Amino acid sequence: MGRFEITTVGHVIASQEAVKARLLERARPDDHDSGIDQRFKEYEQDTVPILDYLTKAGVKIKEVNGE
């Protein structure tokens, strides 16, 4: 398998309020306040450091308005 270089990553930006409202409208069993709050924590713990790492490595982060 060949190697590839990541040059750009898409990152959808939306407020927690907007995201929470959308998730609660889906009415899935795991879309409740505590579950959604846990996903926000996981985003901060897991995704933000990856975005920081990629930025420092020279990868362009293309932010898209998700509101």
C-alpha positions as CSV (number, residue, x, y, z in Angstrom):
1,M,0.0,0.0,0.0
2,G,1.4,3.4,-0.9
3,R,2.0,6.3,1.3
4,F,0.1,9.5,1.2
5,E,0.4,13.0,2.6
6,I,-2.4,14.8,4.4
7,T,-2.4,18.4,3.2
8,T,-5.8,19.7,4.3
9,V,-8.3,18.6,6.9
10,G,-11.9,19.8,7.1
11,H,-13.2,21.0,10.5
12,V,-16.9,21.9,10.9
13,I,-17.3,24.6,13.5
14,A,-20.6,25.1,15.4
15,S,-21.6,26.3,18.8
16,Q,-22.3,23.7,21.5
17,E,-25.9,25.1,21.7
18,A,-26.5,24.6,18.0
19,V,-25.0,21.1,18.0
20,K,-27.0,20.1,21.1
21,A,-30.2,21.3,19.6
22,R,-29.7,19.3,16.5
23,L,-28.8,16.2,18.3
24,L,-31.8,16.4,20.6
25,E,-34.1,16.7,17.6
26,R,-32.8,13.4,16.3
27,A,-34.4,11.6,19.2
28,R,-31.9,8.8,19.3
29,P,-31.5,6.9,22.6
30,D,-28.0,8.2,23.1
31,D,-28.9,11.8,22.3
32,H,-29.7,13.1,25.8
33,D,-28.1,15.9,27.8
34,S,-25.5,13.8,29.7
35,G,-24.5,11.8,26.6
36,I,-24.1,14.9,24.5
37,D,-22.1,16.6,27.2
38,Q,-19.8,13.6,27.3
39,R,-19.3,13.8,23.5
40,F,-18.3,17.5,23.9
41,K,-15.7,16.5,26.5
42,E,-14.4,13.7,24.3
43,Y,-14.1,16.2,21.4
44,E,-12.0,18.5,23.6
45,Q,-9.8,15.6,24.9
46,D,-9.4,13.7,21.7
47,T,-10.1,15.9,18.6
48,V,-8.6,19.2,19.6
49,P,-5.2,17.8,20.3
50,I,-5.1,16.1,16.9
51,L,-6.1,19.3,15.2
52,D,-3.3,21.1,17.1
53,Y,-0.8,18.4,16.1
54,L,-1.8,18.6,12.5
55,T,-1.5,22.4,12.5
56,K,2.0,22.2,13.9
57,A,2.9,19.6,11.3
58,G,1.9,22.1,8.6
59,V,-1.5,20.6,7.6
60,K,-4.0,23.2,6.6
61,I,-7.2,23.1,8.7
62,K,-10.1,24.3,6.6
63,E,-12.8,25.5,9.0
64,V,-16.4,25.3,7.7
65,N,-19.3,27.2,9.4
66,G,-21.6,24.5,10.7
67,E,-24.2,26.8,12.3
